[in-house]
């Protein structure tokens, strides 16, 4: 059986990965103002930054770095992939909430 800590760490990596595509454009000069003001961009940014913060708060520094790096790497791979999850932002939020639930139960 998979440990609850492993599932929690994987859920944070997944939350970071699925919200990365909406978070990354805020750092590009080529991004249009409509995208920057979009509620989806705001939500993706909030989920990504919160998930990164929860990773570094809940895990030892080495494991937190691994969780964050895995999430960003998966996010970059998903962003370059021609197949995007249709409900990526909702799945990202669900993953972050799963981590929150598992951390309360522990």
N, C-alpha and C positions, 0 to 999 in steps of 0.2 A: 504494500500500500504506500502511496506517495505521502510524504510528510506535509503537514499543514504549512510549514515554513517555506517549503519548495513551491507549493501552489501559490502562496502569497507573493513570493518573489517573481514567479512567472506572470502573475496577474499584473504586477507593476510594470514589468517589461512589455507586456502586451498593451497596457494602457499608454505607455510612452510611444510605442511603435505605431499604434493606430491614430494617435493624435499628432504625431510628428508632421504629417503632410499638411495639416492645417496650421501648425505652429511655425514651421520653417519659413513660409513666405513673408512673415513680418520683418525679416532681416534683409530682404532684397529691395533694391531701389526700383526694380522693374515692376514690382507688384502694384497693381492699380489701387486707387483709393477705395473703390467699392469693395474690394477683397479685404482691405485692411479694416474697414468699418463693419464688415459682415459679422453677424452674431455667431456664425459657425467658426470663424477665425478666433473670435474672443473665447468661445467655449473650448476649442481645441488648445489654445494657448494656456488657458486656466488648467485644463486637465493635464497637459504635459508638464507644466511647471509644478503643479501640486504633486503629481506622481514622482517627479524627480526629488522633490522635497521629502516626500514620505519614504522614498528609498533610502535617502541619506539619514533620515531620522530613525528609522526602524532597524536598519541593518548595520553590521560592522562596516567600516569604511571600505575595506577590500571587496566585500560582497555587494555593497551599495554601488561601487564603481562598476562592477561586473553587470549588475542589474541595469544600470543606466546605459552603459555601453551596448549591451545586448538590445535594449529598447531602441536606442538611436540607430544601431545597425539594421535592425529589422524594419524600422521606419524608413530608412533610406532605400532598402531593398523593395519595400512595398510601394514607395513613391515612384521608383523606376519601373516597377512591374506594370505590364499592360492591363493586368487584372487587379482592380481595386475593390476592396470590400464595399458593398453598397451601403452598409450601415456602420461604417468604420467609427464614426464619432460616437454613436450610441454604444457600440461594443467597447470602445475606449472608456467611456464613463462607467459601463457595467464592470469592467475589469478593475477600475480604481475603487469602485464601491465594494467589490468582492474582497480586495485587499483590506479595505477598512473593516469589513465585517469579520474577516479572519483574524485581524489584529485585535479586535475587541474580544473575540472568543478565546484567544490564547491566554 
